[in-house]
Amino acid sequence: MAWLDLAELVQDATRSIFAEEATYTVPLGSPVLISGEYDAAAVQVEIDSGVAVQTVGPRIAVQLAEIPGGVVAVGAGIQVRGISYTVTEIEPDGHGMALLKLRRV
């Protein structure tokens, strides 16, 4: 079995346990129901003086195949757990998943 096949098996297993429903909306587009692994993970932020500060920031891992066209847009809306967010950063993993960093609106 190839590495990509194994990665897909692991992704499917974790998604079946941890994924929850979310709504994805591109600007001027229609909402689409997707699923993803949401959390408010620790993030590091550098302030003006160059000092790094650790804080908590929401993010959701999604399967790109669930997104219309397979491409996530910065500025798109995500609603999860009844809270609305904007996508601020996208980190694709090269295996069909992407980590979307979110900002509450």
Summary of the structure (lengths in Angstrom):
residues: 105
radius of gyration: 14.7
end to end distance: 43.5
largest distance: 49.1
contacts: 273
relative contact order: 0.21
helix: 21%
strand: 52%
